[in-house]
Amino acid sequence: MIIKREPDEMLSYLEDSSNFQKGKSEALYIPEDEKEVIEAIAECADKRIPLTISAGGTGTVGGRIPLEGAILSVEKLNKIISLDKRGKKAILQAGVVIDDFLKILKTQNLFYPPFPTERTAFIGGNVSTNASGEYSYRFGSTRGYVREIKVILSTGETLEIERGKYFADKDRYLPIGDKKIKVPSYITPSIKCSAGYFSQSGMDLIDLFIGSEGTLGMITEVEVKLIPALSSPFIMIIFFKKNEILKFISEVKGDKKLNPLSLEYFDKRSLDFLKKDFPNIPDVSREALYIEQEESENILEEWVKLIEKYEVIDTWISQDRRTYEKLINFRHKLPENINDYFKKIRSTKIALDIAVPQEHFRELFDFYQTLRLNNPRIETVLFGHIGENHLHFNFFPRDEKEREKVAKICEEAIKKGINLGGTISAEHGIGKLKHKYLESMYGKEGVGEMARIKKELDPYCIFGLDNIFPKRLLM
């Protein structure tokens, strides 16, 4: 096992896409097998050293950045243990890079549907955050594709948790080894959600660990289900002259002939961020919609019939693999450019990740526009998964006064989303940046229940401190 203790050797592990800058670590463990993982965990448990699991660094809420203690990187745990083409399943170590996995699956005519936009992410990180990806409109989040996980607890106990084997009883108790854990009294919204520990009546034990952000134990192996490879997809980008996208989306969802892989929204400011990479973006476009769709007979004609009903400025369509690769960057470049801008202006990322039930999305969307009109000096950008009633609302405060103003705006939006039956985090998780928002969603009692569960499963309280809820709740 590689162990590093020099500060300069750990700097790259003290950053992710959040630009969170308070990281501190006294040691870095890089195990190469499960035996070494257990050794590292045992050493930290024995000495009560906080231990943060580090994956690909693509997170946006500071989850892999410790405030103290040690880091355990899964980068060397990168083996695909098995790939069952006939059974459409695979077993992966936690450090397998999603992009590498997708390339291997392609040779076997298979596909992993919840792959994230950030393909350099690790599978362990995806499971820990219940990540969602480019095709989540069609296929949903990571949770739906995890069949089994192996988890090592701080006690040294190894759990092998198979989906469909262990469920909460009528009194909300989940069996875990020789003990039972009571499920929180709150109910996780039945929408795209990555906010705190999952909780439902009769829930499956595996779902408690999926989305737990490295706070309950270390996931070392994951078994995922696969599907047959998709037929060749094509991309359309539609530039609207008027604000008609919500009406357009409603028609798409109501048309059974259309079943896109993704529906992504870009506001005017998003298009500005993309202009240097795509100079042909029409200057007068007020918003745009990015669509991916599998090729099939007459499907393009169906889309054209719908588009012709609207006043659009331009429509870009991928014609071949080359133009497909060019247009897919339209989706990928935006978060990259936004994160670069955050770093340029030296601002910690402030972003809302709210999703609501479909019947309330228009009200949330209109509320966002009102917030912008009422605060014209605050720079913002709004984009994301409009098909899932989930947009990313990013703010760029330049000084302390603006940060205070943005904090109040975010609280208003969070309150609105919760009142509409939504979640404060649809896919990014809570990490170290959204504690108070989680309390707004579930109350002090609900967050306290999460802390209770952590203490029962991690009695040494070493894993992922300050992720999901503050460390002080464990004292």
C-alpha positions as CSV (number, residue, x, y, z in Angstrom):
1,M,0.0,0.0,0.0
2,I,1.2,3.5,-0.8
3,I,1.1,5.9,2.1
4,K,1.9,9.6,1.6
5,R,2.3,12.1,4.3
6,E,3.9,15.1,2.7
7,P,1.5,18.0,2.1
8,D,2.6,18.6,-1.5
9,E,1.8,15.0,-2.3
10,M,-1.8,15.4,-1.2
11,L,-2.8,18.7,-2.8
12,S,-4.6,17.2,-5.8
13,Y,-6.8,15.2,-3.4
14,L,-7.9,18.3,-1.7
15,E,-10.0,19.6,-4.6
16,D,-13.0,18.7,-6.7
17,S,-15.4,20.6,-8.9
18,S,-16.8,22.7,-6.0
19,N,-13.7,24.8,-5.6
20,F,-14.0,24.1,-1.9
21,Q,-10.7,25.3,-0.4
22,K,-10.7,24.3,3.3
23,G,-9.2,20.8,2.8
24,K,-6.6,19.4,5.2
25,S,-5.1,16.0,5.5
26,E,-2.3,14.3,7.5
27,A,-2.1,11.1,5.5
28,L,-3.1,9.6,2.1
29,Y,-3.6,5.8,1.8
30,I,-3.7,4.3,-1.7
31,P,-4.5,0.6,-1.2
32,E,-4.2,-1.9,-4.1
33,D,-6.5,-4.6,-2.7
34,E,-9.2,-5.3,-0.2
35,K,-6.7,-6.5,2.5
36,E,-4.9,-3.2,2.4
37,V,-8.2,-1.3,2.5
38,I,-9.1,-3.2,5.8
39,E,-5.6,-2.4,7.2
40,A,-6.0,1.3,6.5
41,I,-9.5,1.4,8.0
42,A,-8.4,-0.5,11.0
43,E,-5.5,1.9,11.7
44,C,-7.8,4.9,11.4
45,A,-10.4,3.3,13.6
46,D,-7.9,2.3,16.2
47,K,-6.4,5.8,16.4
48,R,-9.8,7.6,15.8
49,I,-8.4,9.3,12.8
50,P,-11.2,10.6,10.5
51,L,-11.1,8.9,7.1
52,T,-12.5,10.4,3.8
53,I,-12.9,8.2,0.8
54,S,-11.6,9.8,-2.4
55,A,-12.9,8.8,-5.8
56,G,-12.6,10.7,-9.2
57,G,-12.9,14.3,-7.9
58,T,-15.9,15.1,-10.1
59,G,-18.2,16.0,-7.2
60,T,-19.5,19.5,-6.7
61,V,-20.1,19.7,-2.9
62,G,-16.7,19.0,-1.4
63,G,-17.5,15.4,-0.5
64,R,-14.0,14.0,-1.1
65,I,-12.2,16.9,0.6
66,P,-11.4,16.2,4.3
67,L,-11.3,19.0,6.9
68,E,-9.0,16.8,9.0
69,G,-7.6,13.2,9.3
70,A,-6.7,11.0,6.4
71,I,-7.7,10.2,2.8
72,L,-8.2,6.8,1.3
73,S,-8.1,6.9,-2.5
74,V,-9.7,4.0,-4.5
75,E,-7.7,4.8,-7.6
76,K,-5.8,1.5,-7.6
77,L,-9.0,-0.5,-7.0
78,N,-9.8,-0.3,-10.7
79,K,-10.4,-3.9,-11.8
80,I,-13.5,-5.1,-13.7
81,I,-13.8,-8.4,-11.7
82,S,-16.3,-10.0,-14.1
83,L,-18.5,-9.1,-17.1
84,D,-21.4,-11.5,-17.8
85,K,-22.6,-10.7,-21.3
86,R,-25.5,-13.2,-21.2
87,G,-26.7,-12.2,-17.7
88,K,-26.1,-8.5,-18.5
89,K,-24.3,-7.7,-15.3
90,A,-20.8,-6.8,-14.2
91,I,-18.8,-6.7,-10.9
92,L,-16.5,-3.7,-10.6
93,Q,-14.1,-2.5,-8.0
94,A,-14.9,1.0,-6.7
95,G,-12.1,2.7,-8.6
96,V,-13.2,1.7,-12.1
97,V,-13.4,4.8,-14.3
98,I,-16.8,5.0,-16.0
99,D,-15.3,6.0,-19.4
100,D,-13.1,2.9,-19.4
101,F,-16.0,0.7,-18.4
102,L,-18.2,2.1,-21.2
103,K,-15.5,1.5,-23.8
104,I,-15.2,-2.1,-22.8
105,L,-19.0,-2.6,-22.8
106,K,-19.1,-1.2,-26.3
107,T,-17.0,-4.1,-27.5
108,Q,-19.5,-6.5,-26.0
109,N,-22.6,-4.7,-27.4
110,L,-23.7,-3.7,-23.9
111,F,-24.4,-0.4,-22.2
112,Y,-24.5,1.0,-18.6
113,P,-27.4,3.5,-18.7
114,P,-26.8,5.8,-15.7
115,F,-23.3,6.8,-16.8
116,P,-22.6,10.4,-15.5
117,T,-21.8,13.4,-17.6
118,E,-18.3,13.5,-16.0
119,R,-17.1,10.2,-17.5
120,T,-13.8,10.4,-15.5
121,A,-15.9,9.6,-12.4
122,F,-15.4,6.3,-10.5
123,I,-18.2,3.8,-10.1
124,G,-17.8,3.9,-6.3
125,G,-18.3,7.6,-6.3
126,N,-21.4,7.3,-8.5
127,V,-23.0,4.8,-6.1
128,S,-22.0,6.9,-3.0
129,T,-23.8,9.9,-4.4
130,N,-26.6,8.1,-6.4
131,A,-25.3,10.0,-9.4
132,S,-27.4,10.7,-12.5
133,G,-26.2,11.1,-16.0
134,E,-26.9,12.3,-19.5
135,Y,-29.6,9.8,-20.2
136,S,-31.3,9.9,-16.8
137,Y,-34.5,11.3,-18.5
138,R,-35.0,7.9,-20.0
139,F,-33.2,5.6,-17.6
140,G,-33.1,7.2,-14.2
141,S,-30.3,7.4,-11.6
142,T,-27.5,5.0,-10.5
143,R,-29.8,3.5,-7.8
144,G,-31.9,1.6,-10.3
145,Y,-28.8,-0.3,-11.7
146,V,-27.0,-1.4,-8.5
147,R,-27.6,-5.1,-7.8
148,E,-25.2,-5.7,-5.0
149,I,-22.5,-3.9,-3.1
150,K,-19.6,-4.9,-0.8
151,V,-19.1,-2.5,2.1
152,I,-16.4,-2.5,4.8
153,L,-17.4,-0.9,8.1
154,S,-15.2,0.9,10.6
155,T,-15.5,-2.1,12.8
156,G,-13.8,-4.2,10.2
157,E,-17.0,-6.1,9.3
158,T,-17.6,-6.7,5.6
159,L,-21.2,-6.6,4.4
160,E,-22.3,-8.1,1.1
161,I,-25.6,-6.6,0.4
162,E,-27.7,-8.0,-2.5
163,R,-30.7,-6.1,-3.8
164,G,-34.0,-7.8,-2.9
165,K,-32.7,-9.7,0.1
166,Y,-33.1,-7.4,3.1
167,F,-36.1,-5.2,3.7
168,A,-37.4,-2.9,6.5
169,D,-40.1,-4.5,8.5
170,K,-43.5,-2.9,9.4
171,D,-41.8,-1.1,12.3
172,R,-39.2,0.4,9.9
173,Y,-36.3,-1.7,11.2
174,L,-33.7,-2.9,8.7
175,P,-31.6,-6.0,9.4
176,I,-27.9,-5.5,9.1
177,G,-25.8,-8.4,10.2
178,D,-26.8,-9.4,13.7
179,K,-28.5,-6.1,14.5
180,K,-31.3,-3.9,13.3
181,I,-31.2,-0.2,12.3
182,K,-34.4,1.9,12.4
183,V,-35.2,3.7,9.1
184,P,-35.7,7.5,9.5
185,S,-39.3,8.7,10.0
186,Y,-39.1,11.0,7.0
187,I,-39.9,9.8,3.4
188,T,-37.5,10.5,0.5
189,P,-39.4,12.2,-2.3
190,S,-40.3,9.9,-5.1
191,I,-38.5,12.1,-7.7
192,K,-34.9,12.4,-8.8
193,C,-33.2,12.8,-5.4
194,S,-29.8,12.7,-3.8
195,A,-30.4,14.4,-0.5
196,G,-29.4,12.5,2.7
197,Y,-30.0,8.9,3.5
198,F,-32.7,7.2,1.5
199,S,-35.8,6.4,3.5
200,Q,-39.1,4.6,2.5
201,S,-41.5,2.2,4.2
202,G,-40.4,-1.4,3.4
203,M,-37.2,-0.1,1.8
204,D,-34.3,-2.3,0.6
205,L,-31.2,-2.3,2.8
206,I,-28.9,-1.6,-0.2
207,D,-30.7,1.7,-0.8
208,L,-29.5,3.0,2.6
209,F,-25.9,2.9,1.4
210,I,-26.5,4.2,-2.1
211,G,-26.3,7.9,-1.8
212,S,-24.8,7.9,1.7
213,E,-21.8,9.9,0.5
214,G,-19.1,7.8,2.1
215,T,-20.4,8.3,5.6
216,L,-21.5,4.8,6.6
217,G,-18.7,2.6,5.3
218,M,-16.4,2.1,2.3
219,I,-17.9,0.5,-0.8
220,T,-15.2,-1.7,-2.4
221,E,-17.2,-3.6,-5.0
222,V,-20.3,-2.9,-7.0
223,E,-22.4,-5.3,-9.1
224,V,-24.4,-3.4,-11.8
225,K,-27.0,-4.5,-14.3
226,L,-26.5,-3.7,-18.0
227,I,-28.7,-3.4,-21.0
228,P,-28.1,-4.1,-24.7
229,A,-26.2,-1.4,-26.6
230,L,-28.4,1.4,-27.9
231,S,-28.8,2.0,-31.6
232,S,-26.9,5.0,-32.9
233,P,-28.1,8.2,-31.2
234,F,-28.3,11.6,-32.9
235,I,-28.3,15.1,-31.4
236,M,-30.6,18.0,-32.0
237,I,-30.1,21.5,-30.6
238,I,-33.0,23.8,-31.0
239,F,-32.6,27.6,-30.6
240,F,-35.8,29.4,-29.6
241,K,-36.6,33.0,-30.4
242,K,-39.3,33.2,-27.7
243,N,-39.7,31.6,-24.3
244,E,-41.6,28.5,-25.4
245,I,-39.5,25.6,-24.2
246,L,-41.9,24.6,-21.4
247,K,-44.7,24.3,-23.9
248,F,-42.5,22.4,-26.2
249,I,-41.4,20.0,-23.4
250,S,-45.0,19.4,-22.5
251,E,-45.7,18.3,-26.1
252,V,-42.7,16.0,-26.1
253,K,-43.8,14.2,-22.9
254,G,-47.3,13.8,-24.3
255,D,-46.1,12.3,-27.6
256,K,-45.6,8.5,-27.3
257,K,-43.7,8.3,-30.5
258,L,-40.9,10.4,-29.0
259,N,-38.9,8.8,-26.3
260,P,-35.6,10.9,-26.1
261,L,-32.6,9.9,-24.1
262,S,-32.1,13.4,-22.8
263,L,-33.8,16.8,-22.7
264,E,-31.5,19.6,-21.6
265,Y,-32.2,23.3,-21.1
266,F,-29.8,26.2,-21.8
267,D,-30.8,29.8,-20.9
268,K,-29.4,32.9,-22.6
269,R,-26.4,33.1,-20.1
270,S,-25.6,29.4,-20.8
271,L,-25.4,30.2,-24.5
272,D,-23.0,33.1,-23.7
273,F,-20.7,30.7,-21.8
274,L,-20.7,28.4,-24.9
275,K,-20.1,31.1,-27.5
276,K,-16.3,30.8,-27.6
277,D,-16.6,27.0,-28.3
278,F,-19.6,27.4,-30.6
279,P,-19.4,30.8,-32.3
280,N,-22.4,30.0,-34.6
281,I,-24.9,30.2,-31.7
282,P,-27.5,32.7,-32.9
283,D,-27.1,36.0,-31.0
284,V,-30.8,36.5,-30.8
285,S,-31.6,33.1,-29.3
286,R,-33.2,33.4,-25.8
287,E,-32.9,29.8,-24.8
288,A,-32.0,26.4,-26.3
289,L,-32.9,22.7,-25.9
290,Y,-30.5,19.9,-26.4
291,I,-32.0,16.5,-27.3
292,E,-30.5,13.1,-27.8
293,Q,-32.6,10.4,-29.5
294,E,-31.9,6.9,-30.8
295,E,-32.2,6.6,-34.5
296,S,-35.3,4.7,-35.7
297,E,-37.6,4.8,-38.7
298,N,-39.3,8.1,-39.2
299,I,-38.2,9.5,-35.8
300,L,-36.5,12.5,-37.3
301,E,-39.6,13.3,-39.3
302,E,-41.7,13.2,-36.0
303,W,-39.3,15.7,-34.4
304,V,-39.4,18.0,-37.4
305,K,-43.2,18.1,-37.4
306,L,-43.1,19.2,-33.7
307,I,-40.4,21.8,-34.2
308,E,-42.2,23.4,-37.2
309,K,-45.0,24.4,-34.8
310,Y,-42.7,26.8,-33.0
311,E,-40.8,30.0,-33.8
312,V,-37.3,28.7,-33.7
313,I,-34.2,30.5,-35.0
314,D,-32.1,27.5,-35.9
315,T,-31.9,23.7,-35.4
316,W,-28.6,21.9,-35.4
317,I,-28.7,18.1,-36.1
318,S,-25.8,15.7,-36.1
319,Q,-25.4,14.1,-39.5
320,D,-22.6,11.6,-38.7
321,R,-20.2,10.5,-36.0
322,R,-18.0,13.5,-36.5
323,T,-20.8,16.1,-36.0
324,Y,-22.2,14.0,-33.2
325,E,-18.9,14.2,-31.3
326,K,-18.9,18.0,-31.9
327,L,-22.4,18.6,-30.7
328,I,-22.1,16.4,-27.6
329,N,-19.5,18.9,-26.5
330,F,-22.3,21.5,-26.4
331,R,-23.6,19.6,-23.3
332,H,-20.2,18.8,-21.8
333,K,-18.5,22.2,-22.2
334,L,-21.0,24.2,-20.3
335,P,-20.3,22.9,-16.7
336,E,-16.5,22.9,-17.6
337,N,-16.7,26.6,-18.6
338,I,-18.8,27.5,-15.6
339,N,-16.4,25.8,-13.2
340,D,-13.4,27.5,-14.9
341,Y,-15.2,30.8,-14.4
342,F,-15.8,30.1,-10.7
343,K,-12.0,29.5,-10.3
344,K,-11.2,32.6,-12.4
345,I,-13.2,34.9,-10.1
346,R,-12.0,32.9,-7.0
347,S,-15.5,32.1,-5.8
348,T,-16.7,29.0,-4.1
349,K,-19.5,27.4,-6.1
350,I,-23.0,28.4,-5.1
351,A,-25.5,26.4,-7.0
352,L,-29.0,25.1,-6.5
353,D,-29.9,21.6,-7.5
354,I,-33.6,21.5,-6.8
355,A,-36.1,19.1,-8.5
356,V,-39.8,19.1,-8.0
357,P,-42.8,16.9,-9.2
358,Q,-43.7,17.6,-12.8
359,E,-47.0,19.3,-11.9
360,H,-45.1,22.0,-10.0
361,F,-42.2,22.6,-12.3
362,R,-43.6,25.6,-14.1
363,E,-44.2,27.4,-10.8
364,L,-40.6,26.8,-9.8
365,F,-39.3,27.9,-13.2
366,D,-41.3,31.1,-13.1
367,F,-40.1,31.7,-9.5
368,Y,-36.5,31.4,-10.7
369,Q,-37.1,34.1,-13.3
370,T,-38.7,36.4,-10.7
371,L,-35.6,36.0,-8.5
372,R,-33.4,37.0,-11.4
373,L,-35.5,40.0,-12.2
374,N,-35.5,41.2,-8.6
375,N,-31.7,40.8,-8.3
376,P,-30.4,42.0,-11.7
377,R,-26.8,42.7,-10.4
378,I,-26.2,39.1,-9.3
379,E,-24.8,37.1,-12.2
380,T,-26.5,33.8,-12.7
381,V,-26.8,30.9,-15.2
382,L,-29.7,28.4,-15.4
383,F,-29.4,25.1,-17.3
384,G,-29.9,21.3,-17.0
385,H,-32.3,18.4,-16.9
386,I,-35.5,20.1,-17.8
387,G,-37.1,16.8,-18.8
388,E,-36.8,15.7,-15.2
389,N,-38.0,19.0,-13.7
390,H,-34.5,19.6,-12.5
391,L,-32.3,22.6,-13.3
392,H,-29.0,23.8,-12.1
393,F,-29.2,27.4,-10.9
394,N,-25.7,28.8,-10.5
395,F,-24.7,32.1,-8.9
396,F,-21.4,34.1,-9.2
397,P,-21.0,36.3,-6.2
398,R,-17.9,38.5,-6.5
399,D,-17.6,39.8,-2.9
400,E,-18.9,39.2,0.6
401,K,-21.9,41.5,0.2
402,E,-23.0,39.6,-2.9
403,R,-22.4,36.2,-1.2
404,E,-24.8,37.3,1.6
405,K,-27.4,38.3,-0.9
406,V,-27.1,35.0,-2.8
407,A,-27.4,33.1,0.5
408,K,-30.8,34.7,1.0
409,I,-31.9,34.1,-2.6
410,C,-31.0,30.4,-2.2
411,E,-32.9,30.1,1.0
412,E,-36.0,31.6,-0.8
413,A,-35.6,29.1,-3.6
414,I,-35.0,26.1,-1.3
415,K,-38.1,27.0,0.7
416,K,-40.1,27.2,-2.5
417,G,-38.8,23.9,-3.8
418,I,-39.6,22.1,-0.5
419,N,-43.1,23.6,-0.4
420,L,-43.7,22.2,-3.9
421,G,-42.8,18.7,-2.7
422,G,-39.3,18.8,-4.1
423,T,-35.8,17.9,-3.1
424,I,-33.0,20.3,-2.3
425,S,-30.5,18.1,-4.2
426,A,-31.5,16.0,-7.2
427,E,-28.1,14.7,-8.1
428,H,-25.1,16.5,-6.5
429,G,-25.6,15.3,-2.9
430,I,-25.1,17.4,0.2
431,G,-21.4,17.1,1.0
432,K,-20.0,19.9,3.1
433,L,-21.8,22.8,1.4
434,K,-25.5,22.1,1.9
435,H,-26.0,21.1,5.5
436,K,-28.5,23.8,6.3
437,Y,-30.5,23.1,3.2
438,L,-30.9,19.5,4.2
439,E,-32.2,20.5,7.6
440,S,-34.7,22.8,5.8
441,M,-35.9,19.7,3.9
442,Y,-36.1,17.1,6.7
443,G,-36.0,19.2,9.9
444,K,-33.6,18.9,12.8
445,E,-35.2,15.6,13.8
446,G,-34.7,14.0,10.4
447,V,-31.0,15.1,10.2
448,G,-30.6,13.8,13.8
449,E,-32.0,10.4,12.7
450,M,-29.3,10.3,10.0
451,A,-26.6,11.0,12.6
452,R,-28.1,8.2,14.8
453,I,-27.8,5.7,11.9
454,K,-24.2,6.8,11.2
455,K,-23.2,6.2,14.8
456,E,-24.8,2.8,14.8
457,L,-23.0,1.7,11.6
458,D,-19.8,3.6,12.2
459,P,-19.3,3.5,15.9
460,Y,-15.8,5.0,15.7
461,C,-17.3,7.9,13.7
462,I,-14.4,8.1,11.2
463,F,-16.0,7.9,7.7
464,G,-16.7,11.1,5.7
465,L,-17.0,13.5,8.6
466,D,-18.9,16.7,7.8
467,N,-20.5,15.1,4.7
468,I,-24.3,15.3,4.7
469,F,-24.4,16.7,8.3
470,P,-21.9,18.5,10.5
471,K,-19.6,16.5,12.7
472,R,-20.9,18.1,15.9
473,L,-24.1,16.1,15.6
474,L,-22.0,13.0,16.3
475,M,-20.6,14.3,19.6
